[in-house]
Amino acid sequence: MKKRHFHEDEAEINITPMLDVVFIMLIFFIVTTSFVKETGVEISRPSSSQAKQVKKGNILVAIKEDGMIWINKQEVDLRAVRSRVEKMHAENPEASAVIIADRGSRTGDLVEVMDQIKSAGVTSISIAAEKGQGS
């Protein structure tokens, strides 16, 4: 009579499929996440009863009350707005521009910034406002 030897196989956990799923989920969340861009300064926006949310506003330009212009958390001279916007527009050709002008900023500054953005090739320009009663 032969004696059979049963070897107990060690139970191993194969984590490769789990890692694959985790990496796929990571890629999914990175691709689908909308990154919030800020101008880098606090702006007191005017309110408007006709304000509506714009889905795509990738180029944000802030105009402070004292006339200073900010793009991507950096202060920019008016003469440099066009080149900065051209660079951002080249990176994302479908991007629209949103101007966030302070309630106390000059209208002339707003118009000059709009001209610079248009001359950079961006055709869709919006002016940010808070939803409210209007003033």
MARPAZA-467436 format. One line per 8 residues: number of its first residue (from 0); their letters; for each residue x, y, z of N, C-alpha, C, O, CB. Coordinates in steps of 0.2 Angstrom, whole numbers, m for minus. Glycine has a CB too. Layout:
BEGIN
NUM	A	X Y Z X Y Z X Y Z X Y Z X Y Z; ... $
END
This chain:
BEGIN
0	MKKRHFHE	4 m6 0 0 0 0 4 6 0 9 7 4 m5 0 6; 3 11 m5 7 17 m5 4 22 m1 m2 23 0 7 19 m13; 8 26 2 6 31 6 6 38 2 11 39 m1 10 32 12; 1 41 2 1 47 m2 2 53 3 0 54 8 m6 48 m5; 6 58 0 8 63 4 4 69 1 5 71 m5 16 65 4; 0 72 5 m3 78 3 0 84 5 2 85 11 m11 78 6; 2 88 0 6 95 2 1 100 2 m3 101 m3 12 96 m2; 0 104 8 m4 109 8 m1 115 4 4 117 6 m6 111 15 $
8	DEAEINIT	m5 117 m1 m2 123 m5 m3 129 0 m9 130 3 m6 124 m12; 2 133 m1 1 139 3 m4 144 m1 m3 145 m7 8 143 4; m8 147 3 m13 151 0 m9 158 m1 m7 161 3 m19 152 4; m9 160 m8 m6 166 m9 m11 171 m12 m16 169 m16 0 166 m14; m11 177 m10 m16 182 m13 m12 185 m19 m7 189 m18 m18 187 m7; m15 185 m24 m13 188 m30 m16 195 m31 m22 196 m32 m14 184 m37; m12 200 m29 m14 207 m29 m14 211 m36 m15 216 m36 m11 211 m24; m11 207 m41 m10 211 m48 m17 213 m50 m17 219 m53 m7 206 m52 $
16	PMLDVVFI	m22 209 m50 m29 212 m53 m31 218 m49 m34 222 m52 m34 206 m53; m30 218 m42 m32 223 m38 m28 229 m40 m31 235 m41 m31 221 m31; m22 229 m41 m18 235 m43 m20 237 m50 m20 243 m51 m10 233 m43; m22 233 m54 m24 235 m61 m30 239 m60 m31 245 m63 m25 229 m66; m35 237 m56 m41 241 m55 m40 247 m52 m43 252 m54 m46 237 m51; m35 247 m47 m34 254 m44 m31 259 m48 m33 265 m48 m29 253 m38; m26 256 m53 m23 261 m57 m28 263 m63 m28 269 m65 m17 258 m61; m33 259 m65 m38 261 m70 m42 267 m66 m44 271 m70 m42 255 m72 $
24	MLIFFIVT	m44 265 m60 m48 270 m57 m44 277 m56 m47 282 m57 m50 268 m50; m38 277 m54 m34 283 m54 m34 287 m60 m35 293 m60 m27 281 m51; m33 283 m66 m33 286 m72 m39 289 m74 m40 295 m76 m31 281 m78; m45 286 m72 m52 288 m73 m53 295 m70 m55 300 m72 m57 283 m71; m51 295 m63 m52 301 m59 m48 307 m61 m50 313 m61 m51 300 m52; m42 305 m63 m37 311 m66 m40 314 m72 m40 320 m73 m30 308 m67; m42 310 m77 m45 312 m83 m51 316 m82 m53 321 m86 m46 306 m88; m56 313 m78 m62 316 m77 m63 322 m72 m68 326 m72 m67 311 m75 $
32	TSFVKETG	m58 323 m69 m58 329 m64 m57 335 m67 m53 336 m71 m52 328 m58; m61 340 m65 m61 347 m68 m56 351 m63 m58 352 m57 m68 350 m69; m51 353 m65 m46 357 m61 m49 364 m60 m50 367 m65 m39 356 m63; m49 366 m54 m52 373 m53 m46 378 m54 m41 377 m50 m55 374 m46; m46 382 m58 m41 387 m59 m43 394 m55 m49 396 m55 m40 389 m66; m39 397 m52 m40 403 m49 m36 409 m52 m30 407 m55 m39 402 m41; m38 415 m51 m33 420 m53 m28 422 m48 m23 425 m50 m38 426 m55; m29 421 m42 m24 422 m37 m26 428 m32 m22 430 m28 m18 423 m40 $
40	VEISRPSS	m31 432 m34 m33 438 m30 m40 437 m28 m44 434 m31 m31 444 m34; m42 441 m23 m49 441 m20 m52 447 m24 m50 452 m24 m49 442 m13; m58 445 m27 m61 450 m31 m68 451 m29 m72 446 m27 m61 449 m39; m71 457 m28 m78 458 m26 m82 459 m33 m82 465 m36 m78 465 m21; m85 454 m35 m88 454 m41 m95 458 m41 m98 458 m35 m90 447 m44; m97 461 m46 m104 464 m46 m109 459 m47 m107 454 m49 m104 470 m52; m115 461 m44 m120 456 m45 m125 457 m51 m125 463 m53 m124 455 m38; m128 452 m54 m133 453 m59 m138 448 m59 m137 442 m57 m129 453 m66 $
48	SQAKQVKK	m144 450 m60 m150 446 m60 m150 441 m66 m153 436 m67 m156 449 m60; m146 443 m72 m146 439 m78 m139 435 m78 m138 432 m83 m146 444 m84; m136 435 m73 m129 431 m73 m131 423 m73 m136 421 m71 m125 432 m66; m127 420 m77 m128 412 m78 m121 409 m78 m116 412 m80 m132 411 m84; m121 403 m76 m114 399 m76 m112 397 m83 m115 395 m87 m115 393 m71; m105 399 m84 m102 397 m90 m98 390 m88 m94 390 m83 m97 402 m92; m99 385 m92 m96 379 m91 m89 379 m93 m85 376 m88 m99 373 m96; m87 381 m98 m80 381 m100 m77 388 m100 m78 392 m104 m78 378 m107 $
56	GNILVAIK	m73 390 m95 m70 396 m94 m62 395 m92 m61 396 m86 m73 401 m89; m58 393 m96 m52 391 m95 m47 396 m94 m42 395 m90 m49 386 m99; m48 402 m97 m43 407 m96 m46 413 m92 m51 416 m94 m41 411 m103; m44 413 m86 m46 418 m81 m42 424 m80 m36 423 m79 m48 414 m74; m45 430 m81 m41 436 m80 m45 440 m75 m51 442 m75 m40 440 m87; m41 442 m70 m44 446 m64 m41 454 m65 m36 455 m66 m42 443 m57; m46 458 m64 m44 465 m64 m46 468 m57 m52 468 m55 m48 469 m69; m41 470 m53 m42 473 m46 m45 480 m47 m45 483 m52 m36 472 m42 $
64	EDGMIWIN	m47 482 m41 m50 489 m40 m45 494 m42 m46 499 m45 m52 490 m33; m38 493 m41 m33 498 m42 m30 497 m49 m26 500 m51 m27 497 m37; m33 493 m53 m31 492 m60 m26 487 m62 m24 486 m67 m29 498 m63; m24 483 m56 m19 478 m57 m22 472 m61 m28 470 m59 m16 476 m51; m19 469 m65 m22 463 m69 m18 457 m67 m12 457 m66 m21 464 m77; m22 451 m65 m19 445 m63 m21 439 m67 m27 439 m69 m21 444 m56; m16 435 m69 m18 429 m73 m14 423 m70 m8 424 m69 m16 430 m81; m17 418 m68 m13 412 m65 m9 414 m59 m3 412 m58 m9 409 m70 $
72	KQEVDLRA	m12 418 m54 m9 420 m48 m3 424 m49 1 424 m45 m7 414 m44; m2 427 m55 4 432 m56 1 438 m59 m4 439 m63 8 429 m61; 4 444 m56 2 450 m58 5 451 m65 11 450 m67 5 456 m54; 1 454 m70 3 455 m77 2 462 m79 m3 465 m77 m1 450 m82; 7 465 m83 6 471 m86 1 471 m91 0 466 m95 12 474 m88; m3 476 m93 m8 476 m98 m5 474 m105 m8 471 m109 m11 483 m99; 1 477 m106 5 475 m112 7 468 m113 8 465 m119 11 479 m113; 7 464 m107 9 457 m108 3 452 m108 3 446 m108 13 455 m102 $
80	VRSRVEKM	m3 455 m107 m9 451 m107 m10 447 m113 m12 441 m113 m16 456 m106; m9 451 m119 m10 447 m125 m6 441 m126 m8 436 m128 m9 452 m131; 1 442 m125 5 436 m126 4 431 m121 4 425 m122 13 439 m125; 2 432 m115 0 427 m110 m6 423 m112 m6 417 m111 m1 430 m103; m11 427 m114 m17 424 m116 m16 420 m123 m19 414 m124 m23 429 m118; m12 422 m127 m10 418 m133 m7 412 m132 m9 407 m135 m5 422 m138; m3 412 m127 1 406 m124 m4 401 m122 m4 395 m123 6 407 m119; m9 403 m117 m14 399 m114 m19 396 m120 m21 391 m119 m18 403 m109 $
88	HAENPEAS	m20 401 m124 m25 399 m130 m22 393 m134 m25 389 m137 m27 405 m134; m15 394 m135 m12 389 m139 m12 382 m136 m12 377 m139 m5 391 m141; m12 382 m129 m12 376 m126 m19 373 m126 m20 366 m126 m10 377 m118; m24 377 m126 m31 374 m126 m35 379 m131 m38 384 m129 m34 374 m119; m35 377 m137 m38 381 m142 m46 382 m141 m49 387 m144 m37 378 m149; m49 378 m138 m56 378 m137 m58 382 m131 m64 383 m129 m60 372 m136; m53 385 m127 m54 388 m121 m58 395 m122 m56 399 m127 m47 389 m117; m62 397 m118 m65 404 m118 m62 408 m112 m59 405 m108 m73 403 m117 $
96	AVIIADRG	m62 414 m112 m59 418 m107 m65 421 m103 m70 423 m105 m55 424 m111; m63 422 m97 m68 425 m92 m64 430 m88 m59 429 m85 m71 419 m86; m67 436 m89 m64 442 m85 m67 443 m79 m74 444 m78 m64 448 m90; m64 443 m73 m67 444 m67 m64 451 m64 m59 452 m61 m64 438 m61; m69 456 m65 m67 463 m64 m70 465 m57 m76 463 m56 m69 467 m69; m66 468 m53 m69 470 m47 m74 475 m48 m74 479 m53 m63 473 m42; m79 476 m43 m84 480 m43 m82 488 m44 m85 492 m47 m89 480 m37; m76 489 m41 m74 496 m41 m68 497 m47 m66 503 m47 m70 498 m35 $
104	SRTGDLVE	m67 492 m51 m62 493 m56 m65 498 m62 m71 499 m63 m60 487 m59; m61 501 m66 m63 506 m71 m65 502 m77 m62 497 m79 m57 510 m73; m70 505 m80 m73 502 m86 m67 502 m92 m67 497 m96 m79 505 m89; m63 507 m92 m58 507 m97 m53 502 m96 m51 499 m101 m54 514 m96; m51 500 m90 m47 494 m89 m50 488 m92 m47 484 m95 m45 493 m82; m57 487 m91 m60 481 m93 m60 481 m101 m59 475 m104 m67 481 m90; m61 486 m104 m61 487 m111 m55 485 m114 m54 482 m119 m64 493 m114; m49 488 m111 m43 487 m113 m41 479 m113 m38 477 m117 m38 491 m110 $
112	VMDQIKSA	m43 476 m107 m41 469 m106 m45 465 m112 m42 460 m114 m43 467 m99; m51 467 m113 m55 463 m118 m52 464 m125 m52 459 m129 m62 466 m118; m49 470 m126 m46 471 m133 m40 466 m133 m39 463 m139 m44 478 m134; m36 466 m128 m30 462 m128 m32 454 m129 m28 451 m133 m26 463 m121; m37 452 m126 m39 445 m126 m42 444 m133 m40 438 m136 m45 444 m121; m46 448 m136 m48 447 m143 m42 447 m148 m42 443 m153 m53 453 m145; m37 452 m147 m32 452 m152 m27 445 m151 m23 444 m155 m27 458 m150; m28 442 m145 m24 436 m144 m28 430 m148 m25 424 m148 m24 434 m137 $
120	GVTSISIA	m34 431 m151 m37 426 m154 m43 422 m151 m46 418 m153 m32 421 m156; m44 424 m145 m50 421 m141 m56 425 m143 m57 431 m142 m49 422 m133; m61 422 m145 m67 425 m148 m73 425 m142 m77 429 m142 m70 422 m154; m73 420 m138 m78 419 m133 m75 422 m126 m71 419 m123 m80 412 m132; m78 428 m125 m76 432 m118 m82 433 m114 m87 435 m117 m72 438 m120; m81 431 m108 m87 432 m103 m84 437 m97 m78 437 m96 m90 426 m100; m89 440 m94 m87 444 m88 m91 441 m82 m97 440 m83 m90 452 m89; m87 440 m77 m90 436 m71 m94 441 m67 m92 447 m66 m84 433 m67 $
128	AEKGQGS	m99 438 m65 m104 442 m60 m107 437 m55 m107 431 m57 m109 446 m64; m109 439 m49 m112 435 m45 m120 435 m46 m123 441 m48 m111 437 m37; m123 430 m45 m130 429 m46 m134 433 m41 m132 432 m35 m133 422 m47; m138 438 m42 m141 442 m37 m146 447 m40 m148 446 m46 m136 446 m33; m148 452 m36 m153 457 m38 m150 462 m43 m154 464 m47 m155 460 m32; m143 463 m43 m141 468 m48 m140 474 m44 m143 475 m38 m145 469 m54; m136 479 m46 m135 485 m43 m137 491 m47 m136 497 m45 m129 486 m40 $
END
